[in-house]
């Protein structure tokens, strides 16, 4: 499992992120506070507090291609 943080600052960011995540066959969870949602669900993402960084958990051993695709959303 790979863990890192992202920021989704606009509706277009959310749509772009979900489109990228849906290209991969492994599960990706987003964690904000005590809430965990499926990163492939637009409605789930909009239920989170998007004003703060969101923790991403990619359930795979090799997420290098995935992380390269979402580089613009990754924050420290």
PANUVO-183983 format. One record per residue: x, y negated, z negated of N, C-alpha, C, CB in turn. Coordinates in nm, 2 decimals, padded with zeros to 4 digits. Glycine has a CB too. Layout:
<sites>
<site><n_east>X</n_east><n_north>Y</n_north><n_up>Z</n_up><ca_east>X</ca_east><ca_north>Y</ca_north><ca_up>Z</ca_up><c_east>X</c_east><c_north>Y</c_north><c_up>Z</c_up><cb_east>X</cb_east><cb_north>Y</cb_north><cb_up>Z</cb_up></site>
...
</sites>
This chain:
<sites>
<site><n_east>00.08</n_east><n_north>00.12</n_north><n_up>00.00</n_up><ca_east>00.00</ca_east><ca_north>00.00</ca_north><ca_up>00.00</ca_up><c_east>00.09</c_east><c_north>-00.12</c_north><c_up>00.00</c_up><cb_east>-00.10</cb_east><cb_north>00.00</cb_north><cb_up>-00.12</cb_up></site>
<site><n_east>00.06</n_east><n_north>-00.22</n_north><n_up>00.08</n_up><ca_east>00.13</ca_east><ca_north>-00.35</ca_north><ca_up>00.10</ca_up><c_east>00.04</c_east><c_north>-00.46</c_north><c_up>00.04</c_up><cb_east>00.17</cb_east><cb_north>-00.37</cb_north><cb_up>00.24</cb_up></site>
<site><n_east>00.10</n_east><n_north>-00.55</n_north><n_up>-00.04</n_up><ca_east>00.02</ca_east><ca_north>-00.66</ca_north><ca_up>-00.10</ca_up><c_east>00.09</c_east><c_north>-00.79</c_north><c_up>-00.08</c_up><cb_east>00.01</cb_east><cb_north>-00.63</cb_north><cb_up>-00.26</cb_up></site>
<site><n_east>00.01</n_east><n_north>-00.89</n_north><n_up>-00.04</n_up><ca_east>00.06</ca_east><ca_north>-01.03</ca_north><ca_up>-00.02</ca_up><c_east>-00.06</c_east><c_north>-01.12</c_north><c_up>-00.03</c_up><cb_east>00.13</cb_east><cb_north>-01.04</cb_north><cb_up>00.12</cb_up></site>
<site><n_east>-00.04</n_east><n_north>-01.25</n_north><n_up>-00.02</n_up><ca_east>-00.15</ca_east><ca_north>-01.35</ca_north><ca_up>-00.03</ca_up><c_east>-00.17</c_east><c_north>-01.42</c_north><c_up>00.10</c_up><cb_east>-00.11</cb_east><cb_north>-01.45</cb_north><cb_up>-00.14</cb_up></site>
<site><n_east>-00.29</n_east><n_north>-01.46</n_north><n_up>00.13</n_up><ca_east>-00.33</ca_east><ca_north>-01.54</ca_north><ca_up>00.24</ca_up><c_east>-00.42</c_east><c_north>-01.66</c_north><c_up>00.20</c_up><cb_east>-00.40</cb_east><cb_north>-01.45</cb_north><cb_up>00.35</cb_up></site>
<site><n_east>-00.43</n_east><n_north>-01.75</n_north><n_up>00.29</n_up><ca_east>-00.52</ca_east><ca_north>-01.86</ca_north><ca_up>00.28</ca_up><c_east>-00.60</c_east><c_north>-01.87</c_north><c_up>00.41</c_up><cb_east>-00.45</cb_east><cb_north>-02.00</cb_north><cb_up>00.26</cb_up></site>
<site><n_east>-00.74</n_east><n_north>-01.88</n_north><n_up>00.39</n_up><ca_east>-00.83</ca_east><ca_north>-01.89</ca_north><ca_up>00.50</ca_up><c_east>-00.90</c_east><c_north>-02.03</c_north><c_up>00.49</c_up><cb_east>-00.93</cb_east><cb_north>-01.77</cb_north><cb_up>00.51</cb_up></site>
<site><n_east>-00.85</n_east><n_north>-02.13</n_north><n_up>00.56</n_up><ca_east>-00.89</ca_east><ca_north>-02.27</ca_north><ca_up>00.54</ca_up><c_east>-01.02</c_east><c_north>-02.31</c_north><c_up>00.62</c_up><cb_east>-00.78</cb_east><cb_north>-02.36</cb_north><cb_up>00.58</cb_up></site>
<site><n_east>-01.06</n_east><n_north>-02.23</n_north><n_up>00.71</n_up><ca_east>-01.18</ca_east><ca_north>-02.28</ca_north><ca_up>00.79</ca_up><c_east>-01.26</c_east><c_north>-02.15</c_north><c_up>00.84</c_up><cb_east>-01.13</cb_east><cb_north>-02.36</cb_north><cb_up>00.92</cb_up></site>
<site><n_east>-01.37</n_east><n_north>-02.18</n_north><n_up>00.89</n_up><ca_east>-01.46</ca_east><ca_north>-02.07</ca_north><ca_up>00.95</ca_up><c_east>-01.38</c_east><c_north>-02.00</c_north><c_up>01.06</c_up><cb_east>-01.59</cb_east><cb_north>-02.13</cb_north><cb_up>01.00</cb_up></site>
<site><n_east>-01.31</n_east><n_north>-02.08</n_north><n_up>01.14</n_up><ca_east>-01.24</ca_east><ca_north>-02.01</ca_north><ca_up>01.25</ca_up><c_east>-01.13</c_east><c_north>-01.93</c_north><c_up>01.20</c_up><cb_east>-01.18</cb_east><cb_north>-02.12</cb_north><cb_up>01.35</cb_up></site>
<site><n_east>-01.06</n_east><n_north>-01.97</n_north><n_up>01.09</n_up><ca_east>-00.96</ca_east><ca_north>-01.88</ca_north><ca_up>01.03</ca_up><c_east>-01.02</c_east><c_north>-01.75</c_north><c_up>00.99</c_up><cb_east>-00.90</cb_east><cb_north>-01.95</cb_north><cb_up>00.91</cb_up></site>
<site><n_east>-01.14</n_east><n_north>-01.75</n_north><n_up>00.93</n_up><ca_east>-01.20</ca_east><ca_north>-01.63</ca_north><ca_up>00.88</ca_up><c_east>-01.24</c_east><c_north>-01.54</c_north><c_up>01.00</c_up><cb_east>-01.33</cb_east><cb_north>-01.66</cb_north><cb_up>00.80</cb_up></site>
<site><n_east>-01.29</n_east><n_north>-01.60</n_north><n_up>01.11</n_up><ca_east>-01.33</ca_east><ca_north>-01.52</ca_north><ca_up>01.23</ca_up><c_east>-01.20</c_east><c_north>-01.46</c_north><c_up>01.29</c_up><cb_east>-01.40</cb_east><cb_north>-01.61</cb_north><cb_up>01.33</cb_up></site>
<site><n_east>-01.10</n_east><n_north>-01.54</n_north><n_up>01.30</n_up><ca_east>-00.97</ca_east><ca_north>-01.49</ca_north><ca_up>01.36</ca_up><c_east>-00.91</c_east><c_north>-01.38</c_north><c_up>01.28</c_up><cb_east>-00.87</cb_east><cb_north>-01.60</cb_north><cb_up>01.38</cb_up></site>
<site><n_east>-00.91</n_east><n_north>-01.40</n_north><n_up>01.15</n_up><ca_east>-00.86</ca_east><ca_north>-01.29</ca_north><ca_up>01.06</ca_up><c_east>-00.93</c_east><c_north>-01.16</c_north><c_up>01.07</c_up><cb_east>-00.86</cb_east><cb_north>-01.35</cb_north><cb_up>00.91</cb_up></site>
<site><n_east>-01.07</n_east><n_north>-01.17</n_north><n_up>01.07</n_up><ca_east>-01.15</ca_east><ca_north>-01.05</ca_north><ca_up>01.07</ca_up><c_east>-01.13</c_east><c_north>-00.98</c_north><c_up>01.21</c_up><cb_east>-01.30</cb_east><cb_north>-01.08</cb_north><cb_up>01.05</cb_up></site>
<site><n_east>-01.12</n_east><n_north>-01.05</n_north><n_up>01.32</n_up><ca_east>-01.09</ca_east><ca_north>-00.99</ca_north><ca_up>01.45</ca_up><c_east>-00.96</c_east><c_north>-00.92</c_north><c_up>01.45</c_up><cb_east>-01.10</cb_east><cb_north>-01.10</cb_north><cb_up>01.56</cb_up></site>
<site><n_east>-00.86</n_east><n_north>-00.98</n_north><n_up>01.39</n_up><ca_east>-00.73</ca_east><ca_north>-00.91</ca_north><ca_up>01.38</ca_up><c_east>-00.74</c_east><c_north>-00.78</c_north><c_up>01.29</c_up><cb_east>-00.62</cb_east><cb_north>-01.01</cb_north><cb_up>01.33</cb_up></site>
<site><n_east>-00.79</n_east><n_north>-00.79</n_north><n_up>01.18</n_up><ca_east>-00.80</ca_east><ca_north>-00.68</ca_north><ca_up>01.08</ca_up><c_east>-00.88</c_east><c_north>-00.56</c_north><c_up>01.15</c_up><cb_east>-00.87</cb_east><cb_north>-00.72</cb_north><cb_up>00.95</cb_up></site>
<site><n_east>-00.98</n_east><n_north>-00.59</n_north><n_up>01.23</n_up><ca_east>-01.06</ca_east><ca_north>-00.49</ca_north><ca_up>01.29</ca_up><c_east>-00.99</c_east><c_north>-00.41</c_north><c_up>01.39</c_up><cb_east>-01.19</cb_east><cb_north>-00.55</cb_north><cb_up>01.35</cb_up></site>
<site><n_east>-00.87</n_east><n_north>-00.46</n_north><n_up>01.44</n_up><ca_east>-00.79</ca_east><ca_north>-00.38</ca_north><ca_up>01.54</ca_up><c_east>-00.72</c_east><c_north>-00.27</c_north><c_up>01.47</c_up><cb_east>-00.69</cb_east><cb_north>-00.48</cb_north><cb_up>01.60</cb_up></site>
<site><n_east>-00.71</n_east><n_north>-00.26</n_north><n_up>01.34</n_up><ca_east>-00.63</ca_east><ca_north>-00.16</ca_north><ca_up>01.27</ca_up><c_east>-00.72</c_east><c_north>-00.06</c_north><c_up>01.21</c_up><cb_east>-00.54</cb_east><cb_north>-00.23</cb_north><cb_up>01.16</cb_up></site>
<site><n_east>-00.67</n_east><n_north>00.07</n_north><n_up>01.20</n_up><ca_east>-00.76</ca_east><ca_north>00.17</ca_north><ca_up>01.15</ca_up><c_east>-00.74</c_east><c_north>00.20</c_north><c_up>01.00</c_up><cb_east>-00.73</cb_east><cb_north>00.30</cb_north><cb_up>01.23</cb_up></site>
<site><n_east>-00.65</n_east><n_north>00.13</n_north><n_up>00.94</n_up><ca_east>-00.64</ca_east><ca_north>00.15</ca_north><ca_up>00.79</ca_up><c_east>-00.73</c_east><c_north>00.04</c_north><c_up>00.72</c_up><cb_east>-00.49</cb_east><cb_north>00.13</cb_north><cb_up>00.75</cb_up></site>
<site><n_east>-00.76</n_east><n_north>00.07</n_north><n_up>00.59</n_up><ca_east>-00.84</ca_east><ca_north>-00.01</ca_north><ca_up>00.51</ca_up><c_east>-00.76</c_east><c_north>-00.13</c_north><c_up>00.46</c_up><cb_east>-00.90</cb_east><cb_north>00.06</cb_north><cb_up>00.39</cb_up></site>
<site><n_east>-00.83</n_east><n_north>-00.25</n_north><n_up>00.46</n_up><ca_east>-00.77</ca_east><ca_north>-00.37</ca_north><ca_up>00.40</ca_up><c_east>-00.87</c_east><c_north>-00.43</c_north><c_up>00.31</c_up><cb_east>-00.73</cb_east><cb_north>-00.47</cb_north><cb_up>00.52</cb_up></site>
<site><n_east>-00.83</n_east><n_north>-00.46</n_north><n_up>00.19</n_up><ca_east>-00.91</ca_east><ca_north>-00.52</ca_north><ca_up>00.08</ca_up><c_east>-00.86</c_east><c_north>-00.66</c_north><c_up>00.06</c_up><cb_east>-00.91</cb_east><cb_north>-00.44</cb_north><cb_up>-00.04</cb_up></site>
<site><n_east>-00.96</n_east><n_north>-00.75</n_north><n_up>00.02</n_up><ca_east>-00.93</ca_east><ca_north>-00.89</ca_north><ca_up>-00.02</ca_up><c_east>-00.97</c_east><c_north>-00.90</c_north><c_up>-00.17</c_up><cb_east>-01.00</cb_east><cb_north>-00.99</cb_north><cb_up>00.07</cb_up></site>
<site><n_east>-00.88</n_east><n_north>-00.95</n_north><n_up>-00.25</n_up><ca_east>-00.91</ca_east><ca_north>-00.96</ca_north><ca_up>-00.39</ca_up><c_east>-00.90</c_east><c_north>-01.11</c_north><c_up>-00.43</c_up><cb_east>-00.81</cb_east><cb_north>-00.88</cb_north><cb_up>-00.48</cb_up></site>
<site><n_east>-01.01</n_east><n_north>-01.16</n_north><n_up>-00.49</n_up><ca_east>-01.02</ca_east><ca_north>-01.29</ca_north><ca_up>-00.54</ca_up><c_east>-01.08</c_east><c_north>-01.29</c_north><c_up>-00.68</c_up><cb_east>-01.10</cb_east><cb_north>-01.39</cb_north><cb_up>-00.45</cb_up></site>
<site><n_east>-01.00</n_east><n_north>-01.31</n_north><n_up>-00.78</n_up><ca_east>-01.05</ca_east><ca_north>-01.30</ca_north><ca_up>-00.92</ca_up><c_east>-01.08</c_east><c_north>-01.16</c_north><c_up>-00.95</c_up><cb_east>-01.17</cb_east><cb_north>-01.39</cb_north><cb_up>-00.95</cb_up></site>
<site><n_east>-01.21</n_east><n_north>-01.13</n_north><n_up>-00.99</n_up><ca_east>-01.25</ca_east><ca_north>-00.99</ca_north><ca_up>-01.02</ca_up><c_east>-01.33</c_east><c_north>-00.93</c_north><c_up>-00.90</c_up><cb_east>-01.33</cb_east><cb_north>-00.99</cb_north><cb_up>-01.14</cb_up></site>
<site><n_east>-01.33</n_east><n_north>-01.00</n_north><n_up>-00.79</n_up><ca_east>-01.41</ca_east><ca_north>-00.95</ca_north><ca_up>-00.67</ca_up><c_east>-01.31</c_east><c_north>-00.89</c_north><c_up>-00.57</c_up><cb_east>-01.49</cb_east><cb_north>-01.07</cb_north><cb_up>-00.61</cb_up></site>
<site><n_east>-01.36</n_east><n_north>-00.77</n_north><n_up>-00.52</n_up><ca_east>-01.28</ca_east><ca_north>-00.71</ca_north><ca_up>-00.41</ca_up><c_east>-01.38</c_east><c_north>-00.68</c_north><c_up>-00.30</c_up><cb_east>-01.22</cb_east><cb_north>-00.57</cb_north><cb_up>-00.46</cb_up></site>
<site><n_east>-01.34</n_east><n_north>-00.73</n_north><n_up>-00.17</n_up><ca_east>-01.43</ca_east><ca_north>-00.71</ca_north><ca_up>-00.06</ca_up><c_east>-01.35</c_east><c_north>-00.65</c_north><c_up>00.06</c_up><cb_east>-01.49</cb_east><cb_north>-00.85</cb_north><cb_up>-00.01</cb_up></site>
<site><n_east>-01.42</n_east><n_north>-00.59</n_north><n_up>00.15</n_up><ca_east>-01.36</ca_east><ca_north>-00.53</ca_north><ca_up>00.27</ca_up><c_east>-01.32</c_east><c_north>-00.64</c_north><c_up>00.36</c_up><cb_east>-01.46</cb_east><cb_north>-00.43</cb_north><cb_up>00.34</cb_up></site>
<site><n_east>-01.19</n_east><n_north>-00.65</n_north><n_up>00.40</n_up><ca_east>-01.14</ca_east><ca_north>-00.76</ca_north><ca_up>00.49</ca_up><c_east>-01.20</c_east><c_north>-00.75</c_north><c_up>00.63</c_up><cb_east>-00.99</cb_east><cb_north>-00.75</cb_north><cb_up>00.50</cb_up></site>
<site><n_east>-01.27</n_east><n_north>-00.64</n_north><n_up>00.66</n_up><ca_east>-01.33</ca_east><ca_north>-00.63</ca_north><ca_up>00.79</ca_up><c_east>-01.47</c_east><c_north>-00.69</c_north><c_up>00.79</c_up><cb_east>-01.33</cb_east><cb_north>-00.49</cb_north><cb_up>00.84</cb_up></site>
<site><n_east>-01.52</n_east><n_north>-00.74</n_north><n_up>00.68</n_up><ca_east>-01.65</ca_east><ca_north>-00.79</ca_north><ca_up>00.66</ca_up><c_east>-01.65</c_east><c_north>-00.95</c_north><c_up>00.65</c_up><cb_east>-01.72</cb_east><cb_north>-00.73</cb_north><cb_up>00.54</cb_up></site>
<site><n_east>-01.71</n_east><n_north>-01.01</n_north><n_up>00.75</n_up><ca_east>-01.71</ca_east><ca_north>-01.16</ca_north><ca_up>00.75</ca_up><c_east>-01.80</c_east><c_north>-01.20</c_north><c_up>00.63</c_up><cb_east>-01.77</cb_east><cb_north>-01.22</cb_north><cb_up>00.88</cb_up></site>
<site><n_east>-01.91</n_east><n_north>-01.14</n_north><n_up>00.61</n_up><ca_east>-02.00</ca_east><ca_north>-01.18</ca_north><ca_up>00.50</ca_up><c_east>-01.93</c_east><c_north>-01.16</c_north><c_up>00.36</c_up><cb_east>-02.13</cb_east><cb_north>-01.10</cb_north><cb_up>00.50</cb_up></site>
<site><n_east>-01.85</n_east><n_north>-01.05</n_north><n_up>00.35</n_up><ca_east>-01.78</ca_east><ca_north>-01.03</ca_north><ca_up>00.23</ca_up><c_east>-01.68</c_east><c_north>-01.14</c_north><c_up>00.20</c_up><cb_east>-01.71</cb_east><cb_north>-00.90</cb_north><cb_up>00.23</cb_up></site>
<site><n_east>-01.61</n_east><n_north>-01.18</n_north><n_up>00.31</n_up><ca_east>-01.50</ca_east><ca_north>-01.28</ca_north><ca_up>00.29</ca_up><c_east>-01.57</c_east><c_north>-01.42</c_north><c_up>00.25</c_up><cb_east>-01.42</cb_east><cb_north>-01.30</cb_north><cb_up>00.42</cb_up></site>
<site><n_east>-01.68</n_east><n_north>-01.45</n_north><n_up>00.31</n_up><ca_east>-01.75</ca_east><ca_north>-01.58</ca_north><ca_up>00.27</ca_up><c_east>-01.81</c_east><c_north>-01.57</c_north><c_up>00.13</c_up><cb_east>-01.86</cb_east><cb_north>-01.60</cb_north><cb_up>00.37</cb_up></site>
<site><n_east>-01.81</n_east><n_north>-01.46</n_north><n_up>00.07</n_up><ca_east>-01.86</ca_east><ca_north>-01.45</ca_north><ca_up>-00.07</ca_up><c_east>-01.74</c_east><c_north>-01.49</c_north><c_up>-00.17</c_up><cb_east>-01.92</cb_east><cb_north>-01.31</cb_north><cb_up>-00.10</cb_up></site>
<site><n_east>-01.62</n_east><n_north>-01.50</n_north><n_up>-00.12</n_up><ca_east>-01.50</ca_east><ca_north>-01.53</ca_north><ca_up>-00.20</ca_up><c_east>-01.48</c_east><c_north>-01.68</c_north><c_up>-00.21</c_up><cb_east>-01.38</cb_east><cb_north>-01.46</cb_north><cb_up>-00.15</cb_up></site>
<site><n_east>-01.40</n_east><n_north>-01.72</n_north><n_up>-00.31</n_up><ca_east>-01.36</ca_east><ca_north>-01.86</ca_north><ca_up>-00.32</ca_up><c_east>-01.24</c_east><c_north>-01.88</c_north><c_up>-00.23</c_up><cb_east>-01.32</cb_east><cb_north>-01.89</cb_north><cb_up>-00.47</cb_up></site>
<site><n_east>-01.27</n_east><n_north>-01.95</n_north><n_up>-00.11</n_up><ca_east>-01.17</ca_east><ca_north>-01.97</ca_north><ca_up>-00.01</ca_up><c_east>-01.08</c_east><c_north>-02.09</c_north><c_up>-00.04</c_up><cb_east>-01.24</cb_east><cb_north>-01.98</cb_north><cb_up>00.12</cb_up></site>
<site><n_east>-01.10</n_east><n_north>-02.16</n_north><n_up>-00.15</n_up><ca_east>-01.02</ca_east><ca_north>-02.27</ca_north><ca_up>-00.18</ca_up><c_east>-00.89</c_east><c_north>-02.23</c_north><c_up>-00.25</c_up><cb_east>-01.09</cb_east><cb_north>-02.37</cb_north><cb_up>-00.27</cb_up></site>
<site><n_east>-00.87</n_east><n_north>-02.10</n_north><n_up>-00.28</n_up><ca_east>-00.75</ca_east><ca_north>-02.05</ca_north><ca_up>-00.35</ca_up><c_east>-00.70</c_east><c_north>-01.94</c_north><c_up>-00.26</c_up><cb_east>-00.79</cb_east><cb_north>-02.00</cb_north><cb_up>-00.49</cb_up></site>
<site><n_east>-00.56</n_east><n_north>-01.91</n_north><n_up>-00.28</n_up><ca_east>-00.51</ca_east><ca_north>-01.79</ca_north><ca_up>-00.21</ca_up><c_east>-00.58</c_east><c_north>-01.67</c_north><c_up>-00.24</c_up><cb_east>-00.36</cb_east><cb_north>-01.78</cb_north><cb_up>-00.24</cb_up></site>
<site><n_east>-00.59</n_east><n_north>-01.58</n_north><n_up>-00.14</n_up><ca_east>-00.66</ca_east><ca_north>-01.45</ca_north><ca_up>-00.16</ca_up><c_east>-00.55</c_east><c_north>-01.34</c_north><c_up>-00.15</c_up><cb_east>-00.77</cb_east><cb_north>-01.43</cb_north><cb_up>-00.05</cb_up></site>
<site><n_east>-00.56</n_east><n_north>-01.24</n_north><n_up>-00.24</n_up><ca_east>-00.47</ca_east><ca_north>-01.13</ca_north><ca_up>-00.24</ca_up><c_east>-00.52</c_east><c_north>-01.03</c_north><c_up>-00.14</c_up><cb_east>-00.45</cb_east><cb_north>-01.07</cb_north><cb_up>-00.38</cb_up></site>
<site><n_east>-00.42</n_east><n_north>-00.98</n_north><n_up>-00.05</n_up><ca_east>-00.45</ca_east><ca_north>-00.88</ca_north><ca_up>00.05</ca_up><c_east>-00.39</c_east><c_north>-00.75</c_north><c_up>00.01</c_up><cb_east>-00.40</cb_east><cb_north>-00.92</cb_north><cb_up>00.19</cb_up></site>
<site><n_east>-00.46</n_east><n_north>-00.64</n_north><n_up>00.01</n_up><ca_east>-00.41</ca_east><ca_north>-00.50</ca_north><ca_up>-00.01</ca_up><c_east>-00.43</c_east><c_north>-00.43</c_north><c_up>00.12</c_up><cb_east>-00.47</cb_east><cb_north>-00.43</cb_north><cb_up>-00.13</cb_up></site>
<site><n_east>-00.32</n_east><n_north>-00.40</n_north><n_up>00.20</n_up><ca_east>-00.33</ca_east><ca_north>-00.32</ca_north><ca_up>00.32</ca_up><c_east>-00.30</c_east><c_north>-00.17</c_north><c_up>00.28</c_up><cb_east>-00.24</cb_east><cb_north>-00.37</cb_north><cb_up>00.43</cb_up></site>
<site><n_east>-00.39</n_east><n_north>-00.08</n_north><n_up>00.30</n_up><ca_east>-00.37</ca_east><ca_north>00.06</ca_north><ca_up>00.26</ca_up><c_east>-00.30</c_east><c_north>00.14</c_north><c_up>00.37</c_up><cb_east>-00.51</cb_east><cb_north>00.12</cb_north><cb_up>00.22</cb_up></site>
<site><n_east>-00.17</n_east><n_north>00.11</n_north><n_up>00.38</n_up><ca_east>-00.09</ca_east><ca_north>00.17</ca_north><ca_up>00.48</ca_up><c_east>00.06</c_east><c_north>00.17</c_north><c_up>00.44</c_up><cb_east>-00.11</cb_east><cb_north>00.11</cb_north><cb_up>00.63</cb_up></site>
<site><n_east>00.14</n_east><n_north>00.25</n_north><n_up>00.49</n_up><ca_east>00.28</ca_east><ca_north>00.25</ca_north><ca_up>00.46</ca_up><c_east>00.36</c_east><c_north>00.15</c_north><c_up>00.55</c_up><cb_east>00.34</cb_east><cb_north>00.39</cb_north><cb_up>00.47</cb_up></site>
<site><n_east>00.31</n_east><n_north>00.13</n_north><n_up>00.67</n_up><ca_east>00.38</ca_east><ca_north>00.05</ca_north><ca_up>00.77</ca_up><c_east>00.28</c_east><c_north>-00.06</c_north><c_up>00.81</c_up><cb_east>00.43</cb_east><cb_north>00.13</cb_north><cb_up>00.89</cb_up></site>
<site><n_east>00.30</n_east><n_north>-00.18</n_north><n_up>00.75</n_up><ca_east>00.21</ca_east><ca_north>-00.29</ca_north><ca_up>00.79</ca_up><c_east>00.28</c_east><c_north>-00.40</c_north><c_up>00.87</c_up><cb_east>00.14</cb_east><cb_north>-00.35</cb_north><cb_up>00.66</cb_up></site>
<site><n_east>00.40</n_east><n_north>-00.37</n_north><n_up>00.92</n_up><ca_east>00.48</ca_east><ca_north>-00.47</ca_north><ca_up>00.99</ca_up><c_east>00.41</c_east><c_north>-00.53</c_north><c_up>01.11</c_up><cb_east>00.61</cb_east><cb_north>-00.41</cb_north><cb_up>01.04</cb_up></site>
<site><n_east>00.34</n_east><n_north>-00.46</n_north><n_up>01.19</n_up><ca_east>00.27</ca_east><ca_north>-00.51</ca_north><ca_up>01.31</ca_up><c_east>00.15</c_east><c_north>-00.59</c_north><c_up>01.26</c_up><cb_east>00.22</cb_east><cb_north>-00.40</cb_north><cb_up>01.40</cb_up></site>
<site><n_east>00.08</n_east><n_north>-00.54</n_north><n_up>01.16</n_up><ca_east>-00.03</ca_east><ca_north>-00.62</ca_north><ca_up>01.10</ca_up><c_east>00.01</c_east><c_north>-00.75</c_north><c_up>01.04</c_up><cb_east>-00.10</cb_east><cb_north>-00.53</cb_north><cb_up>00.99</cb_up></site>
<site><n_east>00.12</n_east><n_north>-00.75</n_north><n_up>00.96</n_up><ca_east>00.17</ca_east><ca_north>-00.87</ca_north><ca_up>00.90</ca_up><c_east>00.21</c_east><c_north>-00.97</c_north><c_up>01.01</c_up><cb_east>00.28</cb_east><cb_north>-00.84</cb_north><cb_up>00.80</cb_up></site>
<site><n_east>00.27</n_east><n_north>-00.92</n_north><n_up>01.12</n_up><ca_east>00.31</ca_east><ca_north>-01.01</ca_north><ca_up>01.23</ca_up><c_east>00.19</c_east><c_north>-01.08</c_north><c_up>01.29</c_up><cb_east>00.39</cb_east><cb_north>-00.93</cb_north><cb_up>01.33</cb_up></site>
<site><n_east>00.08</n_east><n_north>-01.00</n_north><n_up>01.31</n_up><ca_east>-00.04</ca_east><ca_north>-01.06</ca_north><ca_up>01.37</ca_up><c_east>-00.11</c_east><c_north>-01.16</c_north><c_up>01.28</c_up><cb_east>-00.14</cb_east><cb_north>-00.95</cb_north><cb_up>01.39</cb_up></site>
<site><n_east>-00.09</n_east><n_north>-01.15</n_north><n_up>01.15</n_up><ca_east>-00.16</ca_east><ca_north>-01.25</ca_north><ca_up>01.06</ca_up><c_east>-00.06</c_east><c_north>-01.35</c_north><c_up>01.00</c_up><cb_east>-00.24</cb_east><cb_north>-01.18</cb_north><cb_up>00.96</cb_up></site>
<site><n_east>00.05</n_east><n_north>-01.37</n_north><n_up>01.05</n_up><ca_east>00.16</ca_east><ca_north>-01.45</ca_north><ca_up>00.99</ca_up><c_east>00.10</c_east><c_north>-01.59</c_north><c_up>00.96</c_up><cb_east>00.27</cb_east><cb_north>-01.47</cb_north><cb_up>01.09</cb_up></site>
<site><n_east>00.02</n_east><n_north>-01.65</n_north><n_up>01.05</n_up><ca_east>-00.03</ca_east><ca_north>-01.78</ca_north><ca_up>01.02</ca_up><c_east>-00.12</c_east><c_north>-01.80</c_north><c_up>00.90</c_up><cb_east>-00.11</cb_east><cb_north>-01.83</cb_north><cb_up>01.14</cb_up></site>
<site><n_east>-00.16</n_east><n_north>-01.69</n_north><n_up>00.84</n_up><ca_east>-00.25</ca_east><ca_north>-01.69</ca_north><ca_up>00.72</ca_up><c_east>-00.17</c_east><c_north>-01.67</c_north><c_up>00.59</c_up><cb_east>-00.36</cb_east><cb_north>-01.60</cb_north><cb_up>00.73</cb_up></site>
<site><n_east>-00.05</n_east><n_north>-01.61</n_north><n_up>00.60</n_up><ca_east>00.03</ca_east><ca_north>-01.56</ca_north><ca_up>00.49</ca_up><c_east>00.09</c_east><c_north>-01.68</c_north><c_up>00.41</c_up><cb_east>00.14</cb_east><cb_north>-01.46</cb_north><cb_up>00.53</cb_up></site>
<site><n_east>00.07</n_east><n_north>-01.68</n_north><n_up>00.28</n_up><ca_east>00.13</ca_east><ca_north>-01.79</ca_north><ca_up>00.19</ca_up><c_east>00.21</c_east><c_north>-01.72</c_north><c_up>00.08</c_up><cb_east>00.02</cb_east><cb_north>-01.88</cb_north><cb_up>00.13</cb_up></site>
<site><n_east>00.29</n_east><n_north>-01.79</n_north><n_up>00.01</n_up><ca_east>00.37</ca_east><ca_north>-01.74</ca_north><ca_up>-00.10</ca_up><c_east>00.29</c_east><c_north>-01.73</c_north><c_up>-00.23</c_up><cb_east>00.49</cb_east><cb_north>-01.82</cb_north><cb_up>-00.12</cb_up></site>
</sites>
